[in-house]
């Protein structure tokens, strides 16, 4: 294993460890949300209102601007030094603040006008009210996202990866101590959740400022409109707004269409997505975080051989992590949802509705992960136009499928049809981009990838059998001893997960999977490939 590959794995490992903590905290937050709001109309209103600023975050923050900014920022640093790079960052920060402040003002104005309509029903009134509260979140979270990109370009991954903790901790605190004091009904408690989102956005930006300053960033307002690098960032950003955020567009449209299916549909989609984000964030998102600056360095040097090898290694790692995650989550979907969310406002019907979406999203987990490899490879070469062309086609395909499934599937399955459309369009997007990327940089090491898949697939089958068997055995034994319901659910699910993970690790060692060996070697390496991990 090369030193460069070891550095990549160790960097991804740091981000993965910190992201894992964030996902666990997010899981706790979602458990509390399920108990407080369930799949009620209030929860669906919150999900819809939150999707709007979250979509802008994907477009202007980590989705588009980061994808356009990081390659140019890395190139400026390599050619002109840190001072030149931070001069560009100052202009980007200033322009971003101006544009997003205007968007926040327009959003608040639109919500105010909508709420002034006397014929507005209660569901839409609640949605617009929550949106008006949360729309400032997009300003601060986008500033935080670009700050994360700048820090990642300096190989500072720890603080940016830990930043999402803030959102989860603030919402957990709110759900535990503030929401119960607002009233017993979900329609009352949901306002506390909305305000916590805004507070968290401010804090996520603020905690990154000290490290930016230590690295030499000048955060005073300043905009050099004649800087050709700024023009290049904007030119790259326009198409990246769609190319990077294809999955966000698809999920956004699914949420909006779910509102016409039933008051429960958007909430059921949300909770199923949250369980998908847990393995995706721990592995795929962590790897994707370090891939963009990694690919950008190869792109800046026009090193196509290095880029091709990096893509091949990343594909193998994604398959090694995502295929077993999808298998285990699919096998234990119903007990996991029941254990996680079924209490108070979240009843057995809510579990059933959520499981239907979750199993479909499991199929797409591998494609969601591969998207974290393929799209950044184009951005590393400063090509944002190719992903946007394919992305527009994928989004249109998603809309056609969503509208078709919404009208043809049985009512209680229509929200699952929306999930299926998201998965199918994401698969289409990734596969077409992969073909074009291979034409651009040459063929990936498909022989090595094929050998990895040949080992991973039977290992996943063993994982599924072990997980199902262990869950059934422990559930039966807990029933014999009349254990409390929730305790029995937790014990049986944890037993199933432990057995599945153990079986997969055992197969990885038995079959001598190179991905497992690479990860162990990276962990054991005495050479620190990420000296800033403690910063």
VEXDREN-2710 file (C-alpha; in Angstrom, 1 decimal):
% VEXDREN-2710
k/r/px/py/pz
1/UNK/0.0/0.0/0.0
2/UNK/1.4/3.4/-1.0
3/UNK/2.0/6.2/1.5
4/UNK/-0.5/8.3/-0.4
5/UNK/-3.2/5.6/-0.1
6/UNK/-2.3/5.1/3.6
7/UNK/-2.7/8.9/4.1
8/UNK/-6.1/8.8/2.5
9/UNK/-7.4/5.9/4.6
10/UNK/-6.1/7.4/7.8
11/UNK/-7.6/10.8/7.0
12/UNK/-10.9/9.1/6.2
13/UNK/-10.6/7.2/9.4
14/UNK/-10.3/10.4/11.5
15/UNK/-13.3/11.9/9.7
16/UNK/-15.2/8.6/10.0
17/UNK/-14.6/8.4/13.8
18/UNK/-15.8/11.9/14.4
19/UNK/-18.7/11.5/11.9
20/UNK/-19.7/8.4/13.7
21/UNK/-20.1/10.3/16.9
22/UNK/-22.2/12.9/15.0
23/UNK/-24.4/10.2/13.5
24/UNK/-24.9/8.6/17.0
25/UNK/-25.9/12.0/18.3
26/UNK/-28.1/12.4/15.3
27/UNK/-29.7/9.1/16.0
28/UNK/-30.5/10.1/19.6
29/UNK/-32.0/13.3/18.3
30/UNK/-34.2/11.4/15.8
31/UNK/-35.3/9.0/18.6
32/UNK/-36.4/12.0/20.6
33/UNK/-38.1/13.6/17.5
34/UNK/-40.0/10.3/16.9
35/UNK/-41.2/10.3/20.4
36/UNK/-42.3/13.9/20.4
37/UNK/-43.7/14.3/16.9
38/UNK/-44.1/10.8/15.4
39/UNK/-45.4/10.8/11.9
40/UNK/-47.8/13.6/12.7
41/UNK/-48.8/16.5/10.5
42/UNK/-46.5/18.7/12.6
43/UNK/-43.5/16.4/11.9
44/UNK/-44.2/16.4/8.2
45/UNK/-44.5/20.2/8.3
46/UNK/-41.2/20.5/9.9
47/UNK/-39.5/18.1/7.4
48/UNK/-40.9/20.1/4.5
49/UNK/-40.0/23.5/6.0
50/UNK/-36.5/22.2/6.8
51/UNK/-36.0/20.8/3.2
52/UNK/-36.0/24.3/1.7
53/UNK/-33.0/25.9/3.6
54/UNK/-31.3/22.5/3.6
55/UNK/-31.5/22.4/-0.2
56/UNK/-29.9/25.8/-0.4
57/UNK/-27.2/24.5/1.9
58/UNK/-26.6/21.7/-0.6
59/UNK/-26.5/24.2/-3.5
60/UNK/-24.5/27.1/-2.0
61/UNK/-22.6/25.4/0.7
62/UNK/-21.0/21.9/0.7
63/UNK/-22.7/21.0/-2.6
64/UNK/-21.9/23.7/-5.2
65/UNK/-19.6/26.3/-3.8
66/UNK/-17.3/23.9/-1.9
67/UNK/-17.0/21.8/-5.1
68/UNK/-16.1/24.9/-7.1
69/UNK/-14.0/26.6/-4.3
70/UNK/-11.8/23.8/-3.0
71/UNK/-10.0/22.9/-6.4
72/UNK/-9.3/26.6/-7.1
73/UNK/-8.3/27.2/-3.5
74/UNK/-5.9/24.2/-3.5
75/UNK/-4.4/25.3/-6.8
76/UNK/-3.9/28.8/-5.5
77/UNK/-2.2/27.5/-2.4
78/UNK/0.1/25.3/-4.5
79/UNK/1.1/28.0/-6.9
80/UNK/1.0/31.2/-4.8
81/UNK/1.2/30.2/-1.2
82/UNK/-1.2/30.5/1.7
83/UNK/-1.6/34.3/1.5
84/UNK/-2.8/34.1/-2.1
85/UNK/-5.3/31.3/-1.2
86/UNK/-6.7/33.2/1.8
87/UNK/-7.1/36.3/-0.4
88/UNK/-9.4/34.3/-2.6
89/UNK/-11.2/32.8/0.4
90/UNK/-11.9/36.4/1.7
91/UNK/-13.7/37.4/-1.5
92/UNK/-15.7/34.1/-1.5
93/UNK/-16.8/34.6/2.1
94/UNK/-17.8/38.2/1.4
95/UNK/-19.8/37.4/-1.7
96/UNK/-21.4/34.4/-0.1
97/UNK/-22.6/36.5/2.9
98/UNK/-24.1/39.1/0.6
99/UNK/-26.0/36.7/-1.7
100/UNK/-27.2/34.5/1.1
101/UNK/-28.4/37.5/3.2
102/UNK/-30.5/38.6/0.3
103/UNK/-31.9/35.1/-0.1
104/UNK/-32.8/35.0/3.6
105/UNK/-34.6/38.3/3.3
106/UNK/-36.6/37.1/0.3
107/UNK/-37.4/33.9/2.1
108/UNK/-38.8/35.7/5.2
109/UNK/-40.7/38.1/2.9
110/UNK/-42.3/35.2/0.9
111/UNK/-43.3/33.4/4.1
112/UNK/-44.8/36.5/5.6
113/UNK/-46.9/37.1/2.4
114/UNK/-48.0/33.5/2.4
115/UNK/-49.1/33.6/6.0
116/UNK/-51.1/36.8/5.4
117/UNK/-53.5/34.8/3.1
118/UNK/-56.8/34.3/5.0
119/UNK/-57.6/31.0/3.1
120/UNK/-54.4/29.2/4.1
121/UNK/-55.1/25.9/5.8
122/UNK/-53.5/24.9/9.1
123/UNK/-51.0/22.4/7.6
124/UNK/-49.6/25.0/5.1
125/UNK/-49.7/27.7/7.8
126/UNK/-47.6/25.6/10.1
127/UNK/-45.2/24.8/7.3
128/UNK/-44.7/28.5/6.3
129/UNK/-44.4/29.5/10.0
130/UNK/-41.6/27.0/10.5
131/UNK/-39.9/28.0/7.3
132/UNK/-39.8/31.6/8.3
133/UNK/-38.1/30.7/11.5
134/UNK/-35.5/28.4/9.9
135/UNK/-34.6/30.2/6.7
136/UNK/-31.7/32.1/8.4
137/UNK/-30.1/28.8/9.0
138/UNK/-29.0/28.6/5.4
139/UNK/-26.8/31.7/5.8
140/UNK/-24.8/30.3/8.7
141/UNK/-24.7/26.6/7.6
142/UNK/-23.4/27.7/4.1
143/UNK/-20.7/29.8/5.7
144/UNK/-19.8/26.8/7.9
145/UNK/-19.7/24.5/4.9
146/UNK/-17.3/26.7/3.0
147/UNK/-15.2/27.1/6.1
148/UNK/-15.1/23.3/6.3
149/UNK/-13.9/23.1/2.7
150/UNK/-11.0/25.6/3.4
151/UNK/-9.9/23.7/6.5
152/UNK/-10.1/20.4/4.6
153/UNK/-7.8/21.9/1.9
154/UNK/-5.2/22.4/4.7
155/UNK/-5.8/18.8/5.7
156/UNK/-7.6/19.9/8.8
157/UNK/-10.4/17.4/9.1
158/UNK/-11.1/17.0/12.8
159/UNK/-12.8/20.3/13.7
160/UNK/-15.0/20.3/10.5
161/UNK/-16.0/16.7/11.0
162/UNK/-17.0/17.5/14.6
163/UNK/-19.0/20.6/13.7
164/UNK/-22.2/18.7/13.0
165/UNK/-22.2/17.6/16.6
166/UNK/-23.4/21.1/17.5
167/UNK/-26.7/20.7/15.6
168/UNK/-27.4/17.4/17.2
169/UNK/-26.5/18.5/20.7
170/UNK/-28.6/21.7/20.5
171/UNK/-31.6/19.8/19.2
172/UNK/-31.3/17.1/21.8
173/UNK/-31.1/19.7/24.6
174/UNK/-34.2/21.5/23.1
175/UNK/-36.2/18.3/22.8
176/UNK/-35.4/17.2/26.4
177/UNK/-35.8/20.5/28.3
178/UNK/-37.5/23.1/26.2
179/UNK/-40.1/21.4/24.0
180/UNK/-42.0/19.8/26.9
181/UNK/-42.5/23.3/28.3
182/UNK/-44.1/24.6/25.1
183/UNK/-47.2/22.3/25.5
184/UNK/-48.3/18.7/25.1
185/UNK/-49.2/18.7/21.4
186/UNK/-46.7/18.2/18.5
187/UNK/-48.0/21.4/16.9
188/UNK/-46.6/23.3/19.9
189/UNK/-43.4/21.5/20.5
190/UNK/-42.3/21.7/16.9
191/UNK/-41.6/25.4/17.2
192/UNK/-38.9/24.7/19.8
193/UNK/-37.2/22.3/17.3
194/UNK/-37.3/24.9/14.6
195/UNK/-35.6/27.6/16.7
196/UNK/-32.9/25.1/17.8
197/UNK/-31.9/24.6/14.1
198/UNK/-31.2/28.3/13.8
199/UNK/-29.1/28.5/17.0
200/UNK/-27.1/25.4/15.9
201/UNK/-26.4/27.0/12.5
202/UNK/-24.8/30.0/14.2
203/UNK/-22.7/27.9/16.5
204/UNK/-21.5/25.6/13.6
205/UNK/-20.0/28.6/11.9
206/UNK/-18.6/30.2/15.0
207/UNK/-16.6/27.2/16.3
208/UNK/-14.6/27.1/13.1
209/UNK/-13.5/30.7/13.2
210/UNK/-10.6/30.3/15.6
211/UNK/-8.9/27.7/13.5
212/UNK/-9.4/29.7/10.3
213/UNK/-7.7/32.7/12.0
214/UNK/-4.8/30.5/13.2
215/UNK/-4.2/29.3/9.6
216/UNK/-4.1/32.9/8.4
217/UNK/-7.6/33.6/7.2
218/UNK/-8.7/37.3/7.0
219/UNK/-12.4/37.3/7.8
220/UNK/-13.0/41.0/7.4
221/UNK/-15.4/41.9/4.5
222/UNK/-13.5/42.3/1.3
223/UNK/-14.4/41.6/-2.3
224/UNK/-11.9/41.7/-5.2
225/UNK/-14.2/41.5/-8.2
226/UNK/-11.3/41.6/-10.6
227/UNK/-9.7/38.5/-9.2
228/UNK/-9.8/35.9/-12.1
229/UNK/-9.9/33.1/-9.6
230/UNK/-13.1/34.4/-8.1
231/UNK/-14.6/34.5/-11.6
232/UNK/-13.4/30.9/-12.1
233/UNK/-15.0/29.8/-8.8
234/UNK/-18.3/31.3/-9.9
235/UNK/-18.1/29.8/-13.4
236/UNK/-17.5/26.4/-11.8
237/UNK/-20.2/26.9/-9.2
238/UNK/-23.1/27.4/-11.5
239/UNK/-23.2/23.9/-13.0
240/UNK/-22.0/22.4/-9.7
241/UNK/-25.2/23.6/-8.1
242/UNK/-27.0/20.8/-9.9
243/UNK/-24.2/18.2/-10.4
244/UNK/-23.2/17.9/-6.8
245/UNK/-26.8/18.1/-5.4
246/UNK/-28.6/15.6/-7.6
247/UNK/-29.5/13.4/-4.6
248/UNK/-30.6/16.5/-2.6
249/UNK/-32.8/17.6/-5.5
250/UNK/-34.3/14.1/-5.7
251/UNK/-35.0/13.9/-1.9
252/UNK/-36.4/17.5/-1.9
253/UNK/-38.9/16.7/-4.7
254/UNK/-39.8/13.4/-3.0
255/UNK/-40.6/15.3/0.2
256/UNK/-42.7/17.9/-1.6
257/UNK/-44.7/15.3/-3.4
258/UNK/-45.1/13.3/-0.2
259/UNK/-47.2/16.1/1.2
260/UNK/-49.9/15.3/-1.4
261/UNK/-50.0/11.6/-0.3
262/UNK/-50.9/11.9/3.3
263/UNK/-49.9/13.8/6.5
264/UNK/-47.6/10.9/7.5
265/UNK/-45.7/10.4/4.2
266/UNK/-43.0/13.1/4.5
267/UNK/-42.3/12.1/8.1
268/UNK/-42.0/8.4/7.2
269/UNK/-39.6/9.3/4.4
270/UNK/-37.6/11.4/6.8
271/UNK/-37.1/8.7/9.4
272/UNK/-36.1/6.1/6.9
273/UNK/-33.6/8.5/5.4
274/UNK/-32.1/9.1/8.8
275/UNK/-31.3/5.4/9.2
276/UNK/-29.6/5.4/5.8
277/UNK/-27.5/8.4/6.7
278/UNK/-26.0/6.5/9.7
279/UNK/-23.8/4.1/7.7
280/UNK/-23.5/6.5/4.8
281/UNK/-22.1/9.2/7.0
282/UNK/-19.8/6.9/8.9
283/UNK/-18.1/5.6/5.8
284/UNK/-19.1/7.1/2.4
285/UNK/-19.4/10.7/3.5
286/UNK/-16.2/10.4/5.5
287/UNK/-14.3/9.1/2.5
288/UNK/-15.9/11.6/0.2
289/UNK/-14.8/14.5/2.5
290/UNK/-11.1/13.7/2.0
291/UNK/-11.5/12.7/-1.6
292/UNK/-12.2/16.1/-3.1
293/UNK/-8.9/17.8/-1.9
294/UNK/-7.1/14.5/-2.7
295/UNK/-8.5/14.4/-6.3
296/UNK/-7.9/18.2/-6.6
297/UNK/-4.2/17.7/-6.0
298/UNK/-4.0/15.1/-8.7
299/UNK/-6.0/17.3/-11.0
300/UNK/-3.8/20.4/-10.3
301/UNK/-0.8/18.3/-11.3
302/UNK/-2.6/16.8/-14.4
303/UNK/-1.7/13.4/-12.9
304/UNK/-4.3/11.2/-14.6
305/UNK/-2.6/8.0/-13.6
306/UNK/-2.7/9.0/-9.9
307/UNK/-6.3/10.1/-10.2
308/UNK/-7.3/6.8/-11.9
309/UNK/-5.6/4.7/-9.2
310/UNK/-7.2/6.9/-6.5
311/UNK/-10.7/6.4/-8.0
312/UNK/-10.1/2.6/-8.2
313/UNK/-9.0/2.4/-4.6
314/UNK/-12.0/4.5/-3.5
315/UNK/-14.5/2.4/-5.3
316/UNK/-13.1/-0.8/-3.6
317/UNK/-13.3/0.9/-0.2
318/UNK/-16.9/2.1/-0.8
319/UNK/-18.1/-1.4/-1.9
320/UNK/-16.3/-2.9/1.1
321/UNK/-18.2/-0.6/3.5
322/UNK/-21.5/0.0/1.8
323/UNK/-22.5/-3.5/0.6
324/UNK/-22.4/-5.1/4.1
325/UNK/-24.1/-2.0/5.6
326/UNK/-26.9/-2.2/3.0
327/UNK/-27.3/-6.0/3.6
328/UNK/-27.4/-5.7/7.4
329/UNK/-29.8/-2.8/7.4
330/UNK/-32.1/-4.5/4.9
331/UNK/-32.1/-7.8/6.9
332/UNK/-32.9/-6.1/10.2
333/UNK/-35.0/-3.2/8.9
334/UNK/-38.2/-3.8/10.8
335/UNK/-36.6/-4.6/14.2
336/UNK/-34.2/-1.6/13.9
337/UNK/-37.1/0.8/13.2
338/UNK/-39.2/-0.6/16.0
339/UNK/-36.3/-0.4/18.4
340/UNK/-35.2/3.1/17.4
341/UNK/-38.4/5.0/17.0
342/UNK/-41.5/3.2/18.2
343/UNK/-42.5/5.0/21.4
344/UNK/-45.0/7.7/22.4
345/UNK/-46.2/9.4/19.2
346/UNK/-44.4/6.9/16.9
347/UNK/-46.7/3.8/16.8
348/UNK/-46.7/0.4/15.0
349/UNK/-48.3/1.9/11.9
350/UNK/-45.5/4.5/11.8
351/UNK/-43.0/1.6/11.9
352/UNK/-44.6/-0.2/9.0
353/UNK/-44.7/2.9/6.9
354/UNK/-41.1/3.7/7.6
355/UNK/-39.8/0.2/7.0
356/UNK/-41.3/0.2/3.5
357/UNK/-39.2/3.2/2.5
358/UNK/-36.1/2.0/4.4
359/UNK/-35.8/-1.3/2.6
360/UNK/-35.9/0.6/-0.8
361/UNK/-33.3/3.1/0.4
362/UNK/-31.0/0.2/1.4
363/UNK/-30.8/-0.8/-2.2
364/UNK/-29.6/2.6/-3.1
365/UNK/-27.0/2.8/-0.3
366/UNK/-24.2/1.6/-2.6
367/UNK/-25.1/4.1/-5.3
368/UNK/-25.2/6.9/-2.8
369/UNK/-21.7/5.9/-1.7
370/UNK/-20.3/5.6/-5.2
371/UNK/-21.6/9.1/-5.9
372/UNK/-19.2/10.3/-3.2
373/UNK/-16.4/9.0/-5.4
374/UNK/-17.5/9.7/-9.0
375/UNK/-18.7/13.3/-8.7
376/UNK/-15.6/14.6/-6.8
377/UNK/-13.4/13.1/-9.4
378/UNK/-14.8/15.4/-12.0
379/UNK/-14.6/18.4/-9.6
380/UNK/-11.0/17.5/-8.8
381/UNK/-10.3/18.1/-12.6
382/UNK/-12.3/21.4/-12.3
383/UNK/-15.0/19.9/-14.6
384/UNK/-18.4/20.8/-13.1
385/UNK/-20.3/20.8/-16.4
386/UNK/-20.3/17.0/-17.0
387/UNK/-22.0/16.2/-13.7
388/UNK/-24.6/18.9/-14.3
389/UNK/-25.6/17.6/-17.7
390/UNK/-26.1/14.1/-16.4
391/UNK/-27.6/15.4/-13.1
392/UNK/-30.3/17.3/-14.9
393/UNK/-31.2/14.2/-16.8
394/UNK/-31.3/12.2/-13.6
395/UNK/-33.5/14.8/-11.8
396/UNK/-35.9/14.8/-14.7
397/UNK/-36.0/11.0/-14.6
398/UNK/-36.7/11.1/-10.9
399/UNK/-39.6/13.5/-11.4
400/UNK/-41.2/11.4/-14.1
401/UNK/-40.9/8.2/-12.0
402/UNK/-42.1/10.0/-8.9
403/UNK/-45.2/11.3/-10.5
404/UNK/-45.9/7.9/-12.1
405/UNK/-45.5/6.0/-8.9
406/UNK/-47.4/8.5/-6.8
407/UNK/-50.5/7.9/-9.0
408/UNK/-50.2/4.2/-9.8
409/UNK/-48.9/2.5/-6.6
410/UNK/-51.3/1.6/-3.8
411/UNK/-51.9/4.6/-1.4
412/UNK/-50.0/3.0/1.5
413/UNK/-47.0/2.3/-0.7
414/UNK/-46.9/5.6/-2.7
415/UNK/-44.3/7.2/-0.4
416/UNK/-42.2/4.1/-0.9
417/UNK/-42.6/4.7/-4.6
418/UNK/-41.0/8.1/-4.2
419/UNK/-38.1/6.5/-2.4
420/UNK/-37.7/4.0/-5.3
421/UNK/-37.6/6.9/-7.8
422/UNK/-34.8/8.5/-5.8
423/UNK/-32.8/5.3/-5.7
424/UNK/-33.3/4.6/-9.4
425/UNK/-32.3/8.1/-10.5
426/UNK/-29.3/8.1/-8.3
427/UNK/-28.2/4.8/-9.8
428/UNK/-28.7/6.2/-13.3
429/UNK/-26.7/9.3/-12.4
430/UNK/-23.7/7.4/-11.0
431/UNK/-23.5/4.7/-13.7
432/UNK/-23.5/7.2/-16.6
433/UNK/-20.9/9.4/-14.8
434/UNK/-18.7/6.4/-14.2
435/UNK/-18.8/5.6/-17.9
436/UNK/-17.8/9.1/-18.9
437/UNK/-15.1/9.3/-16.2
438/UNK/-13.5/6.1/-17.6
439/UNK/-13.5/7.6/-21.1
440/UNK/-11.8/10.7/-19.6
441/UNK/-9.1/9.3/-17.4
442/UNK/-8.8/5.7/-18.6
443/UNK/-10.1/2.4/-17.3
444/UNK/-10.2/1.8/-13.6
445/UNK/-8.6/-1.3/-12.2
446/UNK/-11.7/-3.4/-12.8
447/UNK/-9.9/-6.7/-12.3
448/UNK/-9.1/-5.7/-8.7
449/UNK/-12.6/-4.3/-8.2
450/UNK/-14.1/-7.5/-9.5
451/UNK/-11.9/-9.6/-7.2
452/UNK/-13.1/-7.5/-4.3
453/UNK/-16.8/-7.9/-5.2
454/UNK/-16.3/-11.7/-5.5
455/UNK/-15.2/-11.7/-1.9
456/UNK/-17.6/-9.1/-0.6
457/UNK/-20.9/-10.6/-1.9
458/UNK/-20.6/-14.1/-0.3
459/UNK/-19.4/-12.4/2.9
460/UNK/-22.6/-10.3/2.9
461/UNK/-24.7/-13.4/2.6
462/UNK/-23.0/-14.8/5.7
463/UNK/-23.6/-11.5/7.4
464/UNK/-27.3/-11.6/6.7
465/UNK/-27.7/-15.1/7.9
466/UNK/-25.8/-14.5/11.1
467/UNK/-27.7/-11.2/11.8
468/UNK/-31.1/-12.7/11.3
469/UNK/-30.3/-15.9/13.3
470/UNK/-28.8/-14.0/16.2
471/UNK/-31.7/-11.6/16.4
472/UNK/-34.3/-14.4/16.4
473/UNK/-32.5/-16.4/19.1
474/UNK/-32.0/-13.4/21.5
475/UNK/-35.6/-12.2/20.9
476/UNK/-36.9/-15.7/21.7
477/UNK/-34.8/-15.9/24.9
478/UNK/-35.8/-12.5/26.0
479/UNK/-39.4/-13.4/25.5
480/UNK/-39.0/-16.5/27.7
481/UNK/-37.8/-14.4/30.6
482/UNK/-40.6/-11.8/30.1
483/UNK/-38.1/-9.0/29.7
484/UNK/-39.4/-5.4/29.2
485/UNK/-40.4/-4.9/25.5
486/UNK/-37.9/-2.1/24.8
487/UNK/-35.0/-3.9/26.5
488/UNK/-35.8/-7.0/24.5
489/UNK/-35.8/-5.0/21.2
490/UNK/-32.5/-3.4/22.0
491/UNK/-30.8/-6.6/23.1
492/UNK/-32.0/-8.6/20.0
493/UNK/-31.1/-5.9/17.5
494/UNK/-27.6/-5.3/19.1
495/UNK/-27.1/-9.1/19.0
496/UNK/-28.0/-9.2/15.4
497/UNK/-25.7/-6.3/14.5
498/UNK/-22.8/-7.7/16.5
499/UNK/-23.2/-11.2/14.9
500/UNK/-23.4/-9.7/11.4
501/UNK/-20.4/-7.5/11.9
502/UNK/-18.4/-10.3/13.4
503/UNK/-19.3/-12.6/10.6
504/UNK/-18.3/-10.1/8.0
505/UNK/-15.0/-9.3/9.7
506/UNK/-14.3/-13.0/10.0
507/UNK/-15.0/-13.5/6.3
508/UNK/-12.8/-10.5/5.4
509/UNK/-9.9/-12.1/7.3
510/UNK/-10.6/-15.6/6.0
511/UNK/-10.8/-14.4/2.3
512/UNK/-7.9/-12.0/2.8
513/UNK/-9.7/-9.0/1.5
514/UNK/-7.1/-6.3/0.6
515/UNK/-9.4/-3.5/1.8
516/UNK/-9.4/-5.0/5.3
517/UNK/-5.6/-5.3/5.2
518/UNK/-5.2/-1.7/4.0
519/UNK/-7.4/-0.4/6.8
520/UNK/-5.5/-2.4/9.5
521/UNK/-2.1/-1.3/8.0
522/UNK/-3.2/2.4/8.0
523/UNK/-4.3/2.2/11.7
524/UNK/-1.1/0.5/12.8
525/UNK/1.2/2.8/10.8
526/UNK/3.4/4.7/13.1
527/UNK/3.7/7.5/10.5
528/UNK/1.0/10.0/11.0
529/UNK/-0.6/10.9/7.7
530/UNK/-2.8/13.4/9.4
531/UNK/-0.7/15.6/11.8
532/UNK/-3.6/18.0/12.2
533/UNK/-6.0/15.4/13.6
534/UNK/-5.6/16.8/17.1
535/UNK/-6.0/20.5/16.1
END
